[in-house]
């Protein structure tokens, strides 16, 4: 089955009550839009790359400190299962099983990732009694 080509994502920054194109490509996206024409937009926050890196840093620190998993990647899979980030798969015998879902940038927006990260920190603290360096410094 052929995949539909993905629509390009254009970025605009809020400046008071107006949206300003972020790059030339974004400005060109407006070329076919007449002044005063009503358009539909979907407001989505871009994912915070720094927060994503902090999550992976936490997993690396956790594995190094506790040896609770063979690798940070394996711990990540467990965390997704424990926090409900799952895809349900029906097996040929009719049984449904949960497999780890995705937190990729195109599958989870920023508010969802913040909630996931906080749930992961809570689960790690409750399960292993481990608190990240960031939490220790804040206390």
N, C-alpha and C positions, 0 to 999 in steps of 0.2 A: 504494500500500500504506500503510495507516494505521500510524503509529508508536505503540508502546506508551508510555503516559505513564511518565516517569521517576519512580522512587521517591524520596521526599525523603531528604536526607542529614541525619542528626542528629549533633550534636557532643557529645562527653563528654570531660571532662578527668580524668586519673588523679590520684587523691588517696590515696596509700598503696596499699592493696589494693582500693580501690573506684573506680568510675567515677561522676563527678558531672556531671549535665546542664549544658551550657554556657549555655543560654538557656531562657526559658519554653517556647518551641516544643519544645525537646528534652525538657523535663520532661513536657509533654503527651503526647509519644510513649510514655511509660511508663504512661499511665493505664489502658490495656487489659491490662497485664501484672500478674498476681497476684504477691504476695510469695512468694518461693521458686520461682516458675516458671522453668524453664530456657529461655533464649532464645539464639539464635545471633547473633553479631555478626561483622562483618568489620572488622578493625583496619586502618585506612589513615591514614597521616600526611597532613595537609593540606599543600599545596604552600607553600613559603616565597616569599611575594611579593617580599621584599627580594632573594632570590637571583635570581628571575626578572628583576627590574629591573637587577641587576648584570650579567646576561648581555646584556641589550639595551644597557646603557651600554658594555660592552666592544665590542660590534659597532659602535656609533656611533663610539667612539674609534678603532677599527681602520680603519674606512673613512676617517675624517678624516685619520688619520696616514699611510695608505698608498695611498689611492685604489684599493684592490684590487678594489672592486666599485662599481657605480653608487650603490647604497643599502645600508643595513644589512639591509633586508629581503631583498635579492638575496643578500647574503653569507650570511644565515641559511639560505636555500634550499640553497646550495652546501654549507654545513656539515652540514646534515641528510643530504644525499646522501653526503658524505665520511665521516660517522660511522655510517652504516648505519641512520639513521632514515628508512626508506623504506616505501612501499606498492608492491607488485608488481601491475602491470596487464597483462592479456593483450590484445593488439591483435587486430583481426579477422583479420589474416594469420597468427596463431598465435605471433607474437613476444611475449616478455614484456619489459617495460621497468620500471625503477624510477623512481618519482616521489617527491618529498620527502613524508615522513610528517608527522605532527602531534606537537607537544610541548605541546599545550593541556592545561590543568589536568585535564580529564576523561579525557585519553588517556595521561597519564604521571604516575606518582606521584612523590613527593619523592626517594626513593632513585634512581629511574631518571633524574630530571632532574639530580641531582648527578653521576651518572656521565656523562650527556650533556654537561653543562657542562665537566667535566674533560676529556672527549675533545675537545670543541670548542677548549678552550684549548691542548691538546697539538697538535692539527692546525694551528691558527693559528701556533703557535710554530715547528713543523717546516716549514710551508709558506712562511711570510713572515718568520720570525725575529722576530716581534712578541710582546712580553710585556706584559700589562696593568699598569696603574699599581699595582694591588693586589699583584701578584707582585713588582714592583720594590721596593715599600715593605717587603715581607716579607724580602727578601734582605739 
